[in-house]
């Protein structure tokens, strides 16, 4: 049985953060630091979920939009494409992130988007009550 000290501590900090107790900001900052250690260890060990004291900790990948050349370049690119209807004075990054996820799941992003609009990836540890 592996030592679950960090996982237990992480679960407790995330629970404290959710309950809005005093010090929630500090708990989040500390949990974020522990999360980086957990992700590194879990990836190395081939782990993607673990149950600790009635809480399931699990890895989740999130895809979001990245605009290396800035929002203005992304707006200009989108205005000249079939997705021009999503562009107003600005780009809604939530809508664009959803489109990026959809395109990534299918044929991928158009080649002319490279360097202007890309898919970013963030992996983090999530918690929920275990069954």
DOLO-664772 format. One line per 4 residues: number of its first residue (from 1); their letters; for each residue z, y, x of N, C-alpha, C, O, CB. Coordinates in Angstrom, 1 decimal, padded with zeros to 4 digits. Each point is the difference from the previous one (the first is absolute). Glycine has a CB too. Example, Ala and Ser with C-alpha at 12.3 -4.5 7.8 and 13.67 -1.06 7.14 Angstrom:
2
1> as> 007.8:-005.7:013.2:000.0:001.2:-000.9:000.0:001.2:000.9:000.7:000.0:001.0:000.5:-001.2:-002.9 ~ -001.9:002.3:001.5:000.0:001.1:000.9:000.8:001.1:-000.8:000.1:001.1:000.5:-002.3:-001.7:000.7
This chain:
131
1> xxxx> 000.0:-001.2:000.9:000.0:001.2:-000.9:000.0:001.2:000.9:000.9:000.2:000.9:000.3:-001.4:-002.8 ~ -002.2:002.1:001.7:000.0:001.2:000.9:001.1:001.0:-000.4:000.6:000.0:-001.0:-003.1:-000.3:001.2 ~ 002.8:001.1:000.8:001.0:001.1:-000.2:-000.6:001.0:-000.9:-001.0:000.7:000.3:002.1:-001.1:002.0 ~ -000.5:000.6:-003.5:-000.5:001.0:-001.0:000.7:001.3:000.0:000.0:000.7:-001.0:-000.6:-002.7:-000.4
5> xxxx> 001.3:002.3:002.5:000.8:001.3:000.0:-000.8:001.2:-000.3:000.3:000.8:-000.8:001.2:-001.9:002.5 ~ -002.7:001.2:-001.0:-000.8:001.2:-000.2:-000.6:000.0:-001.4:000.0:001.1:-000.7:-000.6:-001.0:003.1 ~ 000.2:-001.2:-003.0:-000.5:-000.1:-001.3:001.1:000.4:-001.0:-000.3:000.7:-001.0:-001.3:-002.5:001.7 ~ 002.8:001.3:-000.5:001.1:000.3:-000.9:000.3:001.5:000.0:000.2:000.6:-001.1:000.8:-002.9:001.4
9> xxxx> -001.0:002.8:000.9:000.3:001.5:000.1:-001.1:000.8:-000.6:000.3:001.0:-000.7:000.9:-001.5:002.9 ~ -002.4:000.1:-002.0:-001.2:000.7:-000.6:000.1:000.0:-001.5:-000.1:001.0:-000.6:-001.3:-001.6:002.6 ~ 001.7:-000.6:-002.6:000.1:-000.1:-001.4:001.1:000.9:-000.6:-000.1:000.7:-001.0:-000.7:-003.0:001.2 ~ 002.0:002.4:000.5:001.1:000.8:-000.4:-000.4:001.5:000.1:000.4:000.8:-000.9:001.2:-002.6:001.7
13> xxxx> -002.3:002.2:000.2:-000.4:001.4:000.2:-001.0:000.4:-001.1:000.1:001.1:-000.6:000.3:-001.3:003.0 ~ -001.3:-000.7:-002.7:-001.0:000.3:-001.1:000.7:000.1:-001.3:-000.4:000.9:-000.9:-001.5:-002.0:002.2 ~ 002.9:000.2:-001.6:000.7:000.1:-001.2:000.8:001.3:-000.1:000.0:000.6:-001.1:000.2:-003.1:001.1 ~ 000.4:002.9:001.1:000.7:001.3:000.0:-000.9:001.2:-000.3:000.3:000.9:-000.7:001.3:-001.9:002.4
17> xxxx> -002.8:000.9:-001.1:-001.0:001.1:-000.2:-000.4:000.1:-001.5:000.0:001.0:-000.5:-000.8:-001.4:002.9 ~ 000.6:-000.8:-003.0:-000.4:000.0:-001.4:001.1:000.5:-000.9:-000.4:000.6:-001.0:-001.1:-002.5:001.5 ~ 002.7:001.7:-000.2:001.1:000.4:-000.9:000.3:001.5:000.1:000.9:000.4:-000.7:000.0:-002.7:000.9 ~ -001.6:003.0:000.6:000.2:001.5:000.2:001.4:000.4:000.4:000.5:001.0:-000.4:-002.2:-000.8:-001.3
21> xxxx> 002.4:-001.1:002.4:001.3:000.4:000.5:-000.1:001.0:001.1:-001.1:000.3:000.5:001.9:-002.6:-001.0 ~ 000.3:003.0:000.8:000.0:000.9:001.1:-000.4:-000.6:001.2:000.3:-001.2:000.3:001.5:002.5:-001.4 ~ -002.6:-000.7:001.9:-000.5:-000.6:001.3:-001.2:-000.8:-000.2:-000.4:-000.7:000.9:002.7:000.7:-000.1 ~ -003.0:000.2:-002.0:-001.2:-000.8:-000.2:-001.1:000.4:001.0:-000.8:-000.9:000.5:001.4:000.7:-002.9
25> xxxx> -000.7:001.4:002.8:-001.0:000.5:000.9:000.3:-000.7:001.4:-001.0:-000.5:000.6:000.7:002.7:-001.8 ~ 001.5:-002.2:001.6:000.4:-000.7:001.3:-000.3:-001.5:-000.1:-000.5:-000.6:001.0:002.2:002.4:-000.6 ~ -001.4:-002.4:-001.6:-000.3:-001.4:-000.1:-001.5:-000.3:000.0:-000.4:-001.0:000.7:002.5:000.8:-002.1 ~ -002.9:001.1:000.9:-001.4:-000.2:000.0:-000.5:000.1:001.5:-000.8:-000.8:000.4:000.6:001.7:-002.8
29> xxxx> 000.7:000.1:003.1:-000.5:000.2:001.4:000.4:-001.3:000.8:-000.8:-000.4:000.8:001.1:002.9:-001.0 ~ 000.9:-003.0:000.0:000.5:-001.1:000.8:-000.8:-001.3:-000.4:-000.4:-000.8:000.8:002.7:001.8:-000.6 ~ -002.5:-001.1:-001.6:-000.8:-001.2:-000.5:-001.4:000.1:000.6:-000.6:-001.1:000.3:002.0:001.0:-002.4 ~ -002.0:001.3:002.2:-001.4:000.1:000.5:000.0:-000.5:001.5:-001.0:-000.6:000.4:000.5:002.6:-002.0
33> xxxx> 001.5:-001.7:002.3:000.0:-000.5:001.4:000.2:-001.5:000.1:-000.7:-000.6:000.8:001.7:002.8:-000.1 ~ -000.2:-002.7:-001.6:000.2:-001.5:000.0:-001.3:-000.7:-000.5:-000.4:-001.0:000.5:002.9:001.3:-000.9 ~ -003.2:000.4:-000.5:-001.2:-000.6:-000.6:-001.0:-000.2:001.2:-000.7:-001.1:000.0:001.1:002.2:-002.2 ~ -000.5:-000.2:003.1:-001.0:-000.1:001.1:000.4:-001.3:000.8:-000.9:-000.7:000.5:000.5:003.2:-000.4
37> xxxx> 001.7:-002.7:000.2:000.4:-001.2:000.7:-000.3:-001.2:-000.7:-000.5:-001.0:000.5:002.3:002.4:000.6 ~ -001.5:-001.4:-002.5:-000.2:-001.2:-000.8:-001.5:-000.4:000.0:-000.4:-001.1:000.1:002.4:001.7:-001.5 ~ -002.9:000.4:001.2:-001.4:-000.2:-000.1:-000.5:-000.7:001.3:-000.7:-000.9:000.0:000.4:002.9:-001.5 ~ 000.7:-001.4:002.6:-000.4:-000.6:001.3:000.5:-001.4:000.2:-000.8:-000.9:000.4:000.9:003.2:000.6
41> xxxx> 001.2:-002.6:-001.4:000.5:-001.3:000.1:-000.7:-001.0:-001.0:-000.3:-001.1:000.4:002.5:002.1:000.3 ~ -002.3:-000.5:-001.9:-000.7:-000.9:-001.0:-001.4:-000.4:000.3:-000.4:-001.1:-000.1:001.9:002.2:-001.6 ~ -002.2:-000.1:002.2:-001.4:-000.3:000.4:-000.1:-001.0:001.2:-000.8:-000.9:000.0:000.2:003.3:-000.7 ~ 001.5:-002.2:001.6:000.1:-000.9:001.2:000.4:-001.4:-000.5:-000.6:-001.0:000.5:001.3:002.9:001.0
45> xxxx> 000.2:-002.0:-002.4:000.5:-001.3:-000.5:-000.9:-000.6:-001.2:000.3:-001.1:-000.4:002.0:001.8:001.1 ~ -003.3:000.1:-001.1:-000.8:-000.5:-001.1:000.7:000.0:-001.4:-000.3:-000.8:-000.9:-000.9:-000.6:002.6 ~ 002.2:002.3:-001.8:000.8:000.1:-001.3:-000.6:001.1:-000.8:-000.3:001.1:000.5:002.4:-002.1:000.6 ~ -002.1:000.9:-002.4:-000.4:001.1:-000.9:001.0:000.2:-001.1:-000.2:001.0:-000.8:-002.2:-001.4:001.4
49> xxxx> 003.4:-000.4:-000.8:001.0:000.2:-001.0:001.2:-000.8:000.4:000.0:-001.1:000.6:-001.7:001.5:-002.4 ~ 002.9:000.1:001.3:001.2:-000.7:000.2:001.0:000.4:-001.1:000.0:001.2:-000.4:-000.4:-001.4:002.9 ~ 001.2:-000.7:-002.9:001.1:000.3:-001.0:001.3:000.1:000.7:000.4:-000.8:000.7:-001.7:-000.4:-002.6 ~ 002.0:002.3:001.6:001.3:000.3:000.6:001.0:000.5:-001.1:-000.3:001.0:-000.6:-000.8:-000.5:002.9
53> xxxx> 002.1:-001.3:-002.5:001.1:000.4:-000.9:-000.6:000.5:-001.4:000.4:001.0:-000.5:001.0:-000.4:002.5 ~ -002.3:-001.4:-002.6:-000.5:000.3:-001.3:-001.1:001.1:000.0:-000.5:000.4:-001.1:002.7:-001.0:000.2 ~ -002.7:001.0:002.1:-001.0:001.0:000.1:-001.2:-000.6:000.7:000.2:-000.5:001.1:001.5:002.4:-001.2 ~ -002.9:-001.7:-000.4:-001.2:-000.5:000.7:-000.6:001.2:000.8:-000.3:001.0:-000.6:-000.1:-002.8:-001.2
57> xxxx> 000.3:001.6:003.1:-000.7:001.0:000.8:-001.4:-000.6:000.3:-000.1:-001.2:000.4:002.3:002.0:000.7 ~ -003.2:000.0:-001.3:-001.4:-000.5:000.2:-000.9:001.1:000.6:000.3:001.2:-000.2:000.1:-002.8:-001.7 ~ -001.4:001.2:002.6:-001.0:000.9:000.6:-001.0:000.4:-001.0:-000.4:-000.9:-000.8:000.8:-000.1:003.1 ~ -000.8:002.2:-002.3:-001.1:000.4:-000.9:-000.9:001.0:000.8:000.4:000.9:000.6:001.1:-001.1:-002.7
61> xxxx> -002.8:-000.1:002.0:-001.0:000.9:000.6:-000.5:001.0:-001.0:-000.2:-000.4:-001.2:-000.5:-001.4:002.8 ~ 000.6:003.0:-001.2:-000.5:001.1:-000.9:-001.2:000.6:000.7:000.0:000.4:001.1:002.3:000.0:-002.1 ~ -003.4:-000.2:000.2:-001.2:000.7:000.5:000.0:001.4:-000.6:000.2:000.2:-001.2:-001.5:-002.4:001.4 ~ 001.0:003.1:000.7:000.0:001.4:-000.4:-001.1:000.7:000.7:-000.5:-000.5:001.0:002.9:000.5:-001.5
65> xxxx> -002.8:001.2:000.1:-001.1:000.7:000.6:000.4:000.7:001.3:001.2:000.5:000.0:-002.2:-000.2:-002.3 ~ 000.2:-000.3:003.3:000.2:000.8:001.2:-001.3:000.8:000.2:-001.1:-000.5:-000.1:002.6:-001.3:001.2 ~ -001.3:003.1:-000.8:-001.1:000.9:000.2:000.1:000.6:001.3:000.5:001.2:000.2:-000.6:-000.7:-002.7 ~ -000.4:-001.2:003.6:000.2:000.5:001.4:-000.6:001.4:000.2:000.5:000.7:000.9:-000.6:-003.1:-000.2
69> xxxx> -001.0:002.7:-001.4:-000.6:001.4:000.2:000.5:001.0:-001.0:-000.5:001.1:000.0:-001.5:-002.2:000.9 ~ 003.1:000.7:-001.6:000.6:001.0:-001.0:-000.6:-000.2:-001.4:-001.1:-000.6:-000.2:001.5:002.2:002.1 ~ 000.3:-001.0:-002.8:-000.4:000.0:-001.4:-001.3:000.7:-000.3:-000.8:-000.5:-000.8:003.3:000.4:000.2 ~ -002.8:001.2:001.3:-001.2:000.7:-000.3:-001.2:-000.9:000.3:-001.0:000.1:-000.7:002.2:002.1:001.3
73> xxxx> -001.2:-002.9:000.5:-001.1:-000.9:000.4:-000.2:-001.1:-001.1:-001.1:-000.4:-000.3:001.5:000.9:002.8 ~ 000.8:-001.0:-003.0:-000.1:-001.1:-001.0:-000.6:000.6:-001.3:-000.8:-000.7:-000.6:002.8:-000.4:001.7 ~ -001.6:002.3:-001.5:-000.5:000.6:-001.2:-001.5:000.2:000.1:-000.8:-000.3:-000.9:003.0:001.5:000.6 ~ -002.7:-000.7:001.5:-001.4:000.2:000.2:-000.8:-001.3:-000.1:-001.0:-000.1:-000.6:001.6:002.1:002.1
77> xxxx> 000.0:-003.0:-000.9:-000.7:-001.3:000.0:000.0:-000.6:-001.4:-001.1:-000.4:-000.5:001.9:000.0:002.8 ~ 000.3:000.5:-003.1:000.0:-000.5:-001.3:-000.9:000.8:-001.0:-000.6:-000.6:-000.9:002.9:-000.2:001.3 ~ -002.4:002.1:-000.2:-000.8:000.8:-000.9:-001.5:-000.4:000.1:-000.7:000.2:-001.0:002.3:001.7:001.3 ~ -002.0:-002.4:000.8:-001.4:-000.5:000.2:-000.2:-001.4:-000.3:-001.0:-000.6:000.4:000.7:002.3:001.3
81> xxxx> 001.3:-002.4:-002.4:-000.1:-001.4:-000.2:000.1:-000.3:-001.5:000.1:000.9:-000.8:000.9:-001.3:003.1 ~ -001.1:-000.9:-002.6:000.2:-000.5:-001.4:001.4:000.2:-000.5:000.2:-000.2:-001.2:-002.0:-001.4:001.6 ~ 002.7:002.0:000.4:001.4:000.2:-000.4:000.3:001.5:-000.1:001.2:000.4:000.0:-000.5:-002.5:001.1 ~ -001.7:003.0:-001.2:000.2:001.4:-000.1:000.9:000.4:-001.2:000.6:001.1:000.0:-002.8:-000.8:001.1
85> xxxx> 002.2:-001.1:-002.2:000.7:000.4:-001.2:001.5:000.0:000.3:000.8:000.5:-000.8:-002.6:-001.5:-000.6 ~ 002.3:000.3:002.4:001.5:000.0:000.3:000.4:001.3:000.8:001.2:000.3:000.2:-001.2:-002.8:-000.2 ~ -001.0:003.3:000.5:000.3:001.1:000.8:-000.1:001.3:-000.9:-000.9:000.2:-000.7:-000.1:-001.3:002.7 ~ 002.1:001.8:-001.9:000.1:001.3:-000.6:000.2:001.0:001.1:-000.8:-000.1:001.0:001.7:-000.8:-003.2
89> xxxx> 000.0:001.8:002.1:000.2:000.9:001.1:000.7:-000.7:001.2:-000.1:000.4:001.1:000.3:001.5:-002.7 ~ 000.5:-003.0:001.2:000.7:-000.9:001.0:-000.3:-001.5:-000.3:-000.6:-000.3:-001.1:002.4:002.1:001.5 ~ -001.4:-002.6:000.4:-000.1:-001.5:-000.2:001.4:-000.5:-000.4:001.0:000.3:000.7:-003.0:-000.5:001.0 ~ 002.0:-000.5:-002.8:001.3:-000.7:-000.4:000.1:-001.2:000.9:-000.7:-001.0:-000.2:000.6:001.9:-002.2
93> xxxx> 001.1:-000.8:003.3:000.2:-001.1:001.0:000.4:-001.3:-000.7:-000.3:-001.1:000.5:000.9:002.8:001.2 ~ 000.1:-001.7:-002.8:000.3:-001.2:-000.7:-001.2:-000.7:-000.6:-000.2:-001.2:000.1:002.4:002.2:-000.6 ~ -003.1:-000.2:-000.1:-001.2:-000.5:-000.5:-000.9:-000.5:001.1:-000.6:-001.1:-000.1:000.7:002.6:-001.8 ~ -000.2:-000.8:003.0:-000.8:-000.4:001.1:000.6:-001.3:000.7:-000.8:-000.8:000.4:000.1:003.2:000.0
97> xxxx> 002.0:-002.5:-000.4:000.6:-001.2:000.6:-000.3:-001.2:-000.9:-000.3:-001.1:000.5:002.1:002.5:000.5 ~ -001.8:-001.2:-002.3:-000.4:-001.1:-000.9:-001.5:-000.4:000.2:-000.3:-001.2:000.0:002.0:002.0:-001.7 ~ -002.5:000.2:001.9:-001.4:-000.3:000.3:-000.2:-000.8:001.3:-000.7:-001.0:000.1:000.0:003.0:-001.4 ~ 001.4:-001.5:002.3:000.0:-000.7:001.3:000.4:-001.4:-000.1:-000.6:-000.9:000.6:001.1:003.1:000.6
101> xxxx> 000.6:-002.5:-001.9:000.5:-001.3:-000.2:-001.1:-000.9:-000.7:-000.2:-001.1:000.4:002.6:002.0:-000.6 ~ -003.0:-000.3:-000.9:-001.0:-000.7:-000.7:-001.2:-000.4:000.9:-000.5:-001.1:000.0:001.2:002.3:-002.1 ~ -001.2:-000.2:002.9:-001.1:-000.2:000.8:000.3:-001.0:001.1:-000.8:-000.9:000.4:000.0:003.2:-000.8 ~ 002.0:-002.2:001.0:000.5:-000.9:001.0:000.0:-001.5:-000.5:-000.3:-000.9:000.7:001.6:002.8:000.4
105> xxxx> -000.9:-002.0:-002.4:000.1:-001.4:-000.6:-001.4:-000.5:-000.2:-000.2:-001.2:-000.2:002.4:001.8:-000.9 ~ -003.2:000.2:001.0:-001.4:-000.4:-000.3:-000.8:000.0:001.3:000.3:-000.7:000.9:-000.1:001.6:-003.2 ~ -001.2:000.0:002.3:-001.0:000.0:001.1:000.5:000.8:001.2:-000.7:000.1:001.0:-001.1:-000.4:-002.7 ~ 002.9:001.0:001.5:000.4:000.9:001.1:-000.4:001.4:-000.2:-000.7:000.3:-000.9:000.6:-002.2:002.5
109> xxxx> 000.6:002.8:-000.7:-000.3:001.4:-000.1:-001.4:000.3:000.5:-000.5:-000.7:000.9:003.0:001.2:-000.6 ~ -003.2:000.5:-000.9:-001.3:000.3:000.4:000.0:000.4:001.5:001.0:000.6:000.5:-001.6:000.2:-002.8 ~ -000.4:-001.1:003.0:-000.1:000.2:001.5:000.1:001.5:000.3:000.6:000.4:001.0:-002.0:-002.4:-000.7 ~ 000.9:002.9:-001.2:000.0:001.4:000.3:001.4:000.6:-000.2:000.2:001.2:000.3:-002.6:-001.1:-000.9
113> xxxx> 003.3:-000.8:000.1:001.4:000.5:-000.1:000.8:-000.2:001.3:001.0:000.7:000.1:-001.1:-001.3:-002.5 ~ -000.4:-000.2:003.3:000.7:-000.2:001.3:000.4:001.3:000.7:-000.9:000.9:000.2:-000.3:-003.1:000.0 ~ 002.4:002.3:000.1:000.6:001.2:000.7:000.3:001.2:-001.0:000.7:000.9:000.5:-002.1:-001.6:001.4 ~ 001.0:000.6:-003.2:000.4:001.0:-000.9:001.0:-000.5:-001.0:001.0:000.6:-000.3:-003.3:000.4:000.6
117> xxxx> 001.9:-002.2:-000.9:000.9:-000.6:-001.0:000.2:-001.5:000.5:-001.0:-000.7:000.1:000.3:002.3:-002.1 ~ 001.9:-002.0:002.2:000.2:-001.4:000.5:001.2:-000.6:-000.8:000.7:000.7:-000.7:-001.6:-000.1:003.0 ~ 001.1:-001.9:-002.1:001.1:-000.7:-000.6:001.1:-000.1:001.0:-000.1:-000.5:001.1:-001.4:-000.8:-002.6 ~ 002.7:001.9:001.1:001.2:-000.2:000.8:000.8:-001.1:-000.5:-000.1:-000.4:-001.2:000.1:002.9:001.8
121> xxxx> 000.8:-003.1:000.2:000.8:-001.1:-000.4:001.5:000.2:000.4:000.2:000.5:001.2:-002.2:-002.1:-001.0 ~ 002.8:001.4:-001.1:001.5:000.1:000.3:000.6:-001.3:-000.5:-000.2:-000.4:-001.2:000.2:003.0:001.1 ~ 000.8:-003.3:000.9:000.7:-001.2:-000.4:001.5:000.4:000.0:000.5:000.5:001.0:-002.3:-002.1:-000.1 ~ 002.5:001.2:-001.9:001.4:000.3:-000.1:000.7:-001.1:-000.6:-000.6:-000.9:-000.6:000.2:003.3:000.5
125> xxxx> 001.7:-002.4:000.2:000.8:-001.1:-000.7:000.5:000.6:-001.3:000.5:001.1:000.0:000.2:-002.1:002.3 ~ -000.8:000.2:-003.3:000.4:000.4:-001.4:001.2:-000.9:-000.4:000.2:-001.0:000.6:-002.6:001.8:-001.2 ~ 003.1:-000.3:-000.4:001.1:-000.8:-000.5:-000.1:-000.1:-001.6:-000.5:000.9:-000.6:002.0:-000.3:002.6 ~ -000.9:-001.7:-002.5:000.1:-000.1:-001.5:001.1:-001.1:-000.2:000.3:-000.8:000.9:-002.7:001.5:-001.4
129> xxx> 002.9:-000.8:-000.7:001.0:-001.0:-000.3:-000.7:-001.3:000.1:-001.1:-000.2:-000.6:002.4:001.7:-000.9 ~ -000.7:-002.5:002.2:-000.6:-001.3:000.1:000.3:-000.8:-001.3:001.0:000.2:-000.7:-000.7:-000.2:003.2 ~ -001.2:-000.9:-002.8:000.2:-000.9:-001.2:001.1:-001.0:000.2:000.3:-000.7:-000.9:-002.7:001.0:000.4
